[in-house]
Amino acid sequence: MNNFIPTIVSRPQSSKVMNIMVPIIAVLLTLFTGSIIFSLMGFNPLFALHTFFISPISNAYGISELLVKATPLALIAIGLAFCFKNNLYNIGAEGQLTMGAIFGGGIGIYFHDTNGIWLLPLMIIGGAVGGALWGLIPAILKTRFNTNEILTSLMLVYIALLILDYLVVGPWKDPQGYSFPKTRAFSDSGRIPLLFSGLRVHFGLIITLVLIFFSWFIFSKTIFGFQLKVSGYSPTAARYAGFSQNILVYLAFGICGAFAGIAGLSEVSGPIGLLYRDISPNYGFTAIIVAFLGRLHPIGIIFASLIIALTYLGAEDAQLFMQIPAAVGFVFQGLILFYLLGADLLVNYKLGFNK
């Protein structure tokens, strides 16, 4: 009797329709699995899913909060798309967000008693520069020493967080803050203006939409976008065509870091208004899920950011009305990523047998 060994082999050509359907399938499977989890916890699954996904956006304030949380996710994710399209696995967007908040927020702290229309643009530029510089560190290490960008970018996250912690409990601590680990508040000129009175959604949403459109234009209409795509599919073909891989690495990491830095500055200058230890609920890491759920496409990333932002709001409502830990939101995010990767595997590969 012949012994057949199962192996995973690449499909000759993946289905374009299924590639589009993969995110939808992942979300539906996540909802199905979530209903089972809620049932095992003793909750009515329909009530639980309504509490988690419908109740948070049932009024104008809820929709505003959804946009507040989706804004940094979408901005970071579209920046990550520059790296992922080039097969560069930048896992350090959380650190780049933090450094953007430090650089831009530091300007706001220095000019805390100053008012002028120039202050906020200067803070945004500072945020972009801080994020870009932090993003360029793993790029330099990769091109100069061939280090793994996953490890270096991830380790830099914790260095950035420790720098922020040092600043808010040390030299930048609010002298009138009663020893709380936070800085003094920014002046009114250093705050991102709100779009609607009584709601927290702010002008950072407009900045994000502009940068998403800018990214779409780069991806689809420029030679740089074409080079990213070719280099991602085949580095050998890119070198043969004369594309500089090092320059692509620098640009991808720099743009990604700048976008994450602007997101960090928008977060502290918009909803928060100062610097403190926990300025981000892991937006930089969660944006990785957003990028892949959105298939690295600008329009897809917009919808994906809304879905993932809803898990944050749903977790808060579930904790309030169902008395379950808010960490259930991270469970849903993990389920989405798990089903997304699993469905991608089935679309692009199949099970084969070798003698």
Secondary structure, DSSP 8 states (H G I E B T S, - for coil): ----EEEEEE-SS--HHHHHHHHHHHHHHHHHHHHHHHHHTT--HHHHHIIIIIGGGSSHHHHHHHHHHHHHHHHHHHHHHHHHTTT-----HHHHHHHHHHHHHHHHHHTTT---TTHHHHHHHHHHHHHHHHHHHHHHHHHHH---HHHHHHHHHHHHHHHHHHHHHTTTS-TTSTT-SB-----GGGS--BSSTTS--BTHHHHHHHHHHHHHHHHHHSHHHHHHHHHHH-HHHHHHTT--HHHHHHHHHHHHHHHHHHHHHHHIIIII-S-BS---SSHHHHHHHHHHHTTT-HHHHHHHHHHHHHHHHHHHHHHHHS---TTHHHHHHHHHHHHHHHHHHHHHEEEEEE-
